[in-house]
Amino acid sequence: MKSIKIILVFIVLSTIALLQAIISVGIWINKEDNNLIELTYPYLDESYNLQRGGQRSDRSLLPTNATLNNKENNNNNRLDFAVIGFPRCGTTFLLEQLQEHKEVTMSKGDYCQVHNVTSGAERVLSWLTDISNSSDTSTSGNTKYGIKCSTMVRDMSGIENLMKISNHTRLVVGIRHPVKLFESFYNYRVLGTYNDNANDDVLESHIIPNPRELNGTKHWKGVSTASARFDAFLKQLAKVSLDENERKTMFDEALWPKRISPNPYKVFMYTTEQLQDKNKTRQMQFQIDLQQHLGLTSPLSNFSKASKANAAHNSQWYKEQIDICEPQYAQIRKKLVRQGRISSEWIINRFIESDDVAVSNKDYFTSTLRTWGNDPCQFPTNKEDDSAPRIAWLMSFPNSGTSYTKHLVDVVSGYNTASNYIETVMRSNDFIWEGLSDGPFYSASPSTYNDKNWTLSPTGFVLTKTHCGSYCLWCKSEHYISSAAQFSRSCGRTDRGYYSKTLAKRAVHVIRDPFSNIVARFHLDYQAKLRQQNETNIYTRDDKGFRKMCSELDSSEDSEASPFYRDVRHLVKVIPCSSDFFRYVQWHNLAHITTLNLDIPTLIIHYENYTHNFNQTVDKLHNFLQLDMKNPPPLFVMGKTYREYFTREERTAVKEMVEKLSTKKTWENVRHYFQ
């Protein structure tokens, strides 16, 4: 027993001696403030003393590569900056804008090889060497080299690999409202899953998990409520000292491993609202601040004129995609808002106070983050402001008279209309209100466009173009068959994202003769193929060309297998472009259901009334929008009718199909087209 005690005493004394030796060489130096640890990393060019948070008892919190010794590489082998996160926070938009800058050379897409534990640093060095030696890369000393990897802020292996090769890399981090991030990230993954499985006849349902499963204990390709725990991930960068409670909250998020990785890098943080801020003064200053952070001598291009990368702008909407504002996701929103409140307070009060962290326009940045404590489905704008425009949706199946209706209101009222889409003619991407950074956008026809001197009525409604969804021409039924919830959600889809459907206070629903509408869709497709110079698929612009297109469209349709065609399958074989007539009926059914569910006043306009009851229709439209009629209306030229493209048998079959598929409200509004 005595010998055992002697051995134990020897072990204790040896341990104490070892700890004293460690302290004496400065690896661990305990400060008067027990929350601070000073760490010296000899592998940097200069000894870089960092007073940052850490746990003295847990080496796993420290970089795994602290024994490496490497000096800054020559000018051709350096990494000047890295866009490190977060996913779905404008990182791809920044990549595209920076790639256009004459002083910048960046990786073409995500360069996440930097995470590789054994070779991440070497891969970055190899890329730098190759790109700097390539013939099409500038050898100017002003060239800045950068990469983008939106998971680096989550996984510190990337930062630690960068520290092996550079002590001056500038970091860029984007953040956004947690609720919006979750919705955007999930829907983006759904879209990617469909694109990845485009050749499969049936997408297995288990591939896409229910969003309610992703509650912080599970993630799907990075999607989880934990993805928005911004504070937990940012603490790993060690830009402020962490007390015991802050360390605890960091480890509360246990889905991804955490470790503190002190580094000498400067961080520029932004919110997604700042990327395309409508306030021109703020926007200019934001770009100047980012330019200076990156060390660029010439200005960045105007972000407000650039299209948003990865925007959900296509017409396809998949049944798995979600509207986060739907009641079934209330618990997800509640958790994300609670997390958002904690994250925003820590970022505001702690993170951005670090000398190593910079933001542009601190007041605006802070005010944006404080909205994270609100559910955006209840507070859909950045500010609770009575000056928010009252939106009246202009709902129309494509090629139903939308353009003339917008032009009419532009001219007669003297006020601008809006659109969910960045219009092809004027390419305006000015959104109509500061609180709606995802759109809708000001819109005007060329004759009323006046150097972007946009004006909205202070008392009336803003007529806003939307085609909603479920109208894609060359797609299978699984892509255009839609539920009411999916359809109403898509009515707020823009070329930049989404705004809440609850912002729509009224609706103008335009309806056109289905025969003319379907043929007009053919003409639009014809023009699109002509522009693409796809000579093999050009049809003649007449009834023969129409029937050729319909033959190709019908042969690609899966109506035989689709249960939604069950009651009209016998008619499909008779009707040319039968799937587009199906889309026509479904679209108007869902439009009626949407306005009914939203309980908003709705004005039905039949396209032919611009010919038969022009003055009455113009008066009714402007009264409904509460807009004064200041100017004479523009000339209306009635579009052609195309009933002669169809035989009597086909028209009869169309009538039967439309009547069978229509809701009572839809049939009331289209029945006269078949009399």
Secondary structure, 3 states (H helix, E strand, C coil): CHHHHHHHHHHHHHHHHHHHHHHHCCCCEECCCCCCEEECCCCCCCCCCEEECCCCCCHHHCCCCCCCCCCCCCCCCCCCEEEEECCCCCHHHHHHHHHCCCCEEEEEEECHHHHCCCCHHHHHHHHHHHHHHCCCCCCCCCCEEEEECCCCCCCCHHHHHHCCCCCCCEEEEEECCHHHHHHHHHHHHHHHHHHHCCCCCCCCHHHCCCHHHCCCCCCECCECHHHHCHHHHHHHHCCCCCCHHHHHHHHHCCCCCCCCCCCCCCEEEEEHHHHCCCCHHHHHHHHHHHHHHHCCCCCCCCHHHCCCCCCCCCCCCCCCCCCCCCHHHHHHHHHHHHHHHHHHHHHHHCHHHCCCEEECCHHHHHHHHHHHHCCCCCCCCCCCCCCCCEEEEEEECCCCCHHHHHHHHHHHHCCCEEECCCCCCCCCCCECCCCCCCCCEEECCCCCCCCCCCCCCCCCEEEEEECCCCCCCCCCHHHHCCCHHHHHHHCCECCCCECCHHHEEEEEEEECCHHHHHHHHHHHHHHHHHHCCCHHHCCCCCHHHHHHHHHHHHHHCCCCCCHHHHHHHHHHCCCCCHHHHHHHHHHHHHHHHHHHHHCCCEEEEECCHHHHCHHHHHHHHHHHCCCCCCCCCCCCCCCCCCHHHCCHHHHHHHHHHHHHHCCHHHHHHHHHHHC
